[in-house]
Amino acid sequence: MIKQVFQDLSGEVIEQAAQRYGTVPSKLQSLGAYENLVFHFPAATGRRILRLTHSSHRTQNAVEAELDWVRHLTQLKIPCASPLPSTQNNLTERIELASGYITASSFVRVPGERLSVWNGSLLFYLGGLMARMHLANKSYLPRSTEIMRHRWSEEVLTRAQQIIPDEPSVVRKCEEMECTLRKLPASPDNFGLIHADVHEGNFHAADNQIKLFDFDDCHYSWFVNDIAILMYESLVKQQINRENFRAMFTCFAQGYQKHLPLPPDWLEQLQLFLRLRDIYVFLFFRSKFQSGVMSKKRKAHLAKLKARIEQERLVVPI
């Protein structure tokens, strides 16, 4: 649905969004359209990002809550893409459509490049960066109860029956996972706002520093879930084996624990959230694509995910 909405967007809507952030459509260069329509454009102080979000994906309040959290992180000198105000000094701008509305927002475009190779030094740095981000919850107060990010229990896990009614065995595993998560202790020491999508596509390296961006998935969950998502991405995309994973996680943990201790049962929690990530990825792709229009490669990937979910296996044994 989101892709079709963006395909149907009129030039007038894009022009309105551009004008509200001090540019014109002719200066916009597309960075793609997946869950958001994203452009970059030049400005006097450097390149900027213009992001358009349809209300079927995130409400304006949800986007405002995301930007409020990121602004808090930047105030604490945690390196991430700073949100920028519109020409009317608003964090977001709303543009009405015939069906729903668009929320426009803008950020500093993070300089640097994508890192294709992960090593111990990178994981050590990311460990410290993630711990500082988690620790920032201690000093964060949402602007209001209306402008708050959602909790883990509002993610796709709890909508499994609706998304995959044809997969009863996977639905059952989703229900079991939800039950397990609801029993986990949650306190300010182990639970709060997380990025929820840290991977090599969502940070850049420049001047011996890594900066995060794309907090579109941020929500309230356990800190170990954030760690598991990062580890999952390193396992899947870097094709890391068990031995290398343990060595690299040691580097990550050393960086993380410079700022924040890991919970005593971190290994058990990590395994649980690695399994949750398999479930999330499976539900995400099933909700976005009809099986009849999937590529053979994606179908094969989903078949592997389904087998691991049913057997409660990890992407790599740890």
C-alpha positions in Angstrom: 0.0 0.0 0.0 2.8 2.5 1.0 4.6 2.0 -2.3 1.4 2.7 -4.3 0.7 5.8 -2.2 4.1 7.2 -3.1 3.7 6.3 -6.8 0.4 8.2 -6.7 1.7 11.3 -5.0 1.2 14.4 -7.0 3.9 16.9 -7.9 1.9 19.5 -5.9 2.3 17.5 -2.7 6.1 17.1 -3.2 6.3 20.8 -4.0 4.5 21.8 -0.8 6.8 19.6 1.3 9.9 21.0 -0.4 8.8 24.6 0.0 8.1 24.1 3.7 11.7 23.0 4.2 13.2 25.8 2.1 13.9 24.1 -1.2 12.2 23.3 -4.5 11.4 19.9 -6.2 14.1 20.4 -8.9 16.8 20.2 -6.1 15.4 17.0 -4.6 17.4 13.8 -5.3 15.6 10.6 -4.5 17.1 8.1 -2.0 14.3 5.6 -2.5 10.8 4.8 -1.3 10.2 1.9 1.0 8.3 2.7 4.2 9.1 6.4 3.7 9.8 8.5 0.6 13.2 10.0 1.1 15.2 12.7 -0.7 18.3 14.7 -0.2 18.9 18.3 -1.2 21.5 21.0 -0.9 21.3 23.8 1.7 23.6 26.6 2.8 24.8 24.6 5.8 25.3 21.3 3.9 23.1 18.6 2.5 19.8 17.7 4.1 17.2 14.9 4.1 13.5 15.4 3.3 11.4 12.5 4.4 7.7 12.0 3.6 5.7 9.6 5.8 2.2 8.4 5.0 -0.3 8.3 7.9 -0.9 4.6 7.2 2.7 3.9 8.3 3.2 6.5 11.1 0.9 9.2 12.5 2.2 12.7 12.8 2.4 12.3 16.6 4.5 9.2 16.1 6.9 11.1 13.8 7.0 14.0 16.3 7.8 11.6 19.1 10.7 10.0 17.1 12.2 13.5 16.3 11.8 14.6 19.9 13.8 11.5 21.0 16.5 12.1 18.4 16.7 15.7 19.4 17.3 14.6 23.0 20.1 12.3 21.9 21.8 15.1 19.9 21.6 17.4 23.0 23.5 14.7 24.9 26.2 14.7 22.1 25.2 11.2 21.0 26.1 11.2 17.3 23.0 10.9 15.1 21.2 12.8 12.4 19.8 16.0 13.9 16.2 16.8 13.0 15.8 20.2 11.4 12.8 22.6 11.7 10.7 23.8 8.8 10.6 27.3 7.6 7.7 27.8 10.0 9.9 26.4 12.8 7.9 23.2 13.1 9.5 19.8 13.6 7.0 18.3 11.2 4.6 19.6 8.5 1.3 17.9 7.6 0.0 17.8 4.1 -3.5 16.5 3.6 -4.3 13.9 0.9 -7.6 12.5 -0.4 -6.7 9.4 1.7 -4.8 10.1 4.9 -2.0 12.6 5.0 1.8 13.0 4.6 4.0 14.0 7.5 7.1 15.8 6.2 10.3 16.0 8.3 13.9 16.9 7.7 17.3 16.0 9.0 21.0 16.8 8.5 22.3 14.3 6.0 25.0 12.3 7.8 28.3 12.5 6.0 30.6 9.6 5.4 30.1 6.2 3.9 28.6 2.9 4.5 30.9 0.3 6.1 30.9 -3.0 4.3 33.3 -4.8 6.7 32.6 -5.3 10.3 35.4 -5.8 12.8 36.2 -5.7 16.5 36.9 -1.9 16.5 33.6 -1.1 14.9 31.7 -3.4 17.3 33.5 -1.8 20.3 32.5 1.7 19.1 28.9 0.6 18.4 28.7 -1.0 21.8 29.6 2.3 23.5 27.3 4.2 21.2 24.3 1.9 21.9 24.9 2.0 25.7 24.9 5.8 25.7 21.7 5.8 23.7 20.1 3.4 26.2 21.4 5.4 29.1 19.8 8.5 27.6 16.4 7.1 28.6 17.2 8.1 32.2 17.1 11.8 31.4 14.3 11.7 28.7 10.8 12.9 29.4 8.3 12.7 26.4 6.6 16.0 25.6 3.2 14.5 26.3 1.3 11.3 26.5 0.0 11.9 23.0 3.4 12.3 21.6 5.1 9.1 22.5 6.5 6.2 20.6 4.7 2.8 20.8 5.7 -0.2 22.9 6.9 -3.6 21.6 3.5 -5.0 22.2 2.1 -2.9 19.3 4.7 -4.3 16.8 3.8 -7.0 14.2 4.3 -9.8 16.7 0.9 -9.3 18.2 -0.8 -9.2 14.8 0.4 -12.5 13.6 -3.0 -14.1 13.3 -4.1 -11.2 11.1 -1.0 -11.2 8.9 -0.5 -14.9 8.4 -3.7 -16.8 9.0 -2.4 -19.5 6.6 0.5 -20.3 8.9 -0.9 -21.7 12.1 2.4 -23.2 13.3 4.1 -19.8 13.1 1.2 -18.0 14.7 1.5 -20.4 17.6 5.2 -19.6 18.0 4.3 -15.9 17.9 1.8 -16.3 20.7 4.3 -18.3 22.7 6.9 -15.6 22.2 4.5 -12.8 23.2 3.6 -14.8 26.4 7.3 -15.1 27.2 8.0 -11.4 26.6 5.2 -10.3 28.8 6.8 -12.2 31.7 10.2 -10.5 31.3 11.0 -8.0 34.0 11.1 -4.4 32.6 12.6 -1.5 34.5 14.4 1.8 33.7 17.6 -0.2 33.9 16.8 -2.6 31.1 13.9 -1.2 29.2 13.2 2.0 27.3 13.4 3.6 23.8 15.6 1.7 21.4 16.6 2.4 17.8 15.4 -1.1 16.8 17.1 -1.1 13.4 20.8 -0.6 13.8 22.6 -2.1 10.7 25.2 -1.0 8.2 22.6 0.8 6.2 21.6 3.1 9.1 24.9 4.6 10.1 27.8 6.2 8.3 31.5 6.5 9.3 33.5 9.8 8.9 36.3 11.5 10.8 36.7 8.5 13.1 33.1 8.7 14.2 30.0 6.8 13.5 26.6 8.6 13.3 23.3 6.8 13.4 20.2 7.8 11.4 16.8 6.4 10.5 15.0 6.1 13.9 11.7 5.3 12.1 11.4 2.0 14.0 12.3 3.3 17.4 10.0 2.0 20.2 9.9 0.9 23.8 11.5 -2.4 24.4 14.3 -4.2 26.2 17.8 -2.9 25.6 19.0 -6.4 24.8 16.5 -6.4 21.9 18.4 -3.5 20.4 21.6 -5.5 20.8 20.1 -8.6 19.3 18.9 -6.7 16.2 22.5 -5.4 15.6 23.9 -8.9 16.2 21.3 -10.5 13.9 22.3 -8.1 11.1 26.0 -8.9 11.6 25.2 -12.6 11.5 23.0 -12.5 8.4 24.7 -9.9 6.3 28.3 -10.5 7.2 27.9 -14.3 7.2 29.7 -14.6 10.5 30.2 -18.0 12.0 29.8 -19.0 15.7 33.5 -18.5 16.6 33.8 -15.1 14.9 30.5 -14.0 16.4 31.7 -14.7 20.0 34.9 -12.8 19.4 33.0 -9.8 17.9 30.4 -9.8 20.6 33.1 -9.7 23.2 34.3 -6.4 21.6 30.8 -5.1 21.5 30.2 -6.0 25.1 33.4 -4.3 26.2 32.3 -1.1 24.5 28.8 -1.3 25.9 29.9 -2.0 29.5 32.1 1.1 29.6 28.8 2.9 30.0 26.1 0.4 31.1 26.3 -3.1 32.5 24.7 -6.0 30.7 22.0 -7.9 32.6 23.2 -11.0 34.3 21.0 -13.2 32.0 22.1 -11.3 28.9 23.0 -14.5 26.9 19.5 -16.1 27.5 17.9 -12.8 26.6 20.0 -12.4 23.5 19.0 -15.8 22.2 15.4 -15.0 22.9 15.5 -11.7 20.9 17.5 -13.3 18.1 14.5 -15.6 17.7 12.2 -12.6 17.9 14.0 -11.0 15.0 13.4 -14.0 12.8 9.7 -13.8 13.6 9.7 -10.0 13.0 11.4 -10.4 9.6 9.1 -13.2 8.6 6.0 -11.2 9.6 7.3 -8.0 8.0 7.8 -9.5 4.6 4.6 -11.4 4.7 2.7 -8.2 5.5 4.4 -6.2 2.7 4.3 -8.8 -0.1 1.8 -11.2 -1.4 3.3 -14.7 -1.9 2.3 -14.7 -5.5 4.5 -11.6 -6.3 7.6 -12.6 -4.3 10.8 -13.5 -6.0 12.1 -17.1 -5.7 15.0 -15.8 -3.6 12.6 -14.1 -1.1 10.4 -17.2 -0.9 13.4 -19.3 -0.2 14.4 -16.9 2.5 11.0 -17.0 4.1 11.0 -20.8 4.0 14.3 -20.8 6.0 12.9 -18.3 8.5 9.8 -20.4 8.9 11.8 -23.6 9.6 13.9 -21.8 12.2 10.9 -20.3 13.9 9.1 -23.6 14.1 12.1 -25.4 15.5 13.2 -22.5 17.7 16.6 -22.5 16.2 18.9 -19.4 16.1 20.3 -17.9 12.9 23.7 -19.1 14.2 24.1 -21.1 17.4 25.7 -19.0 20.1 
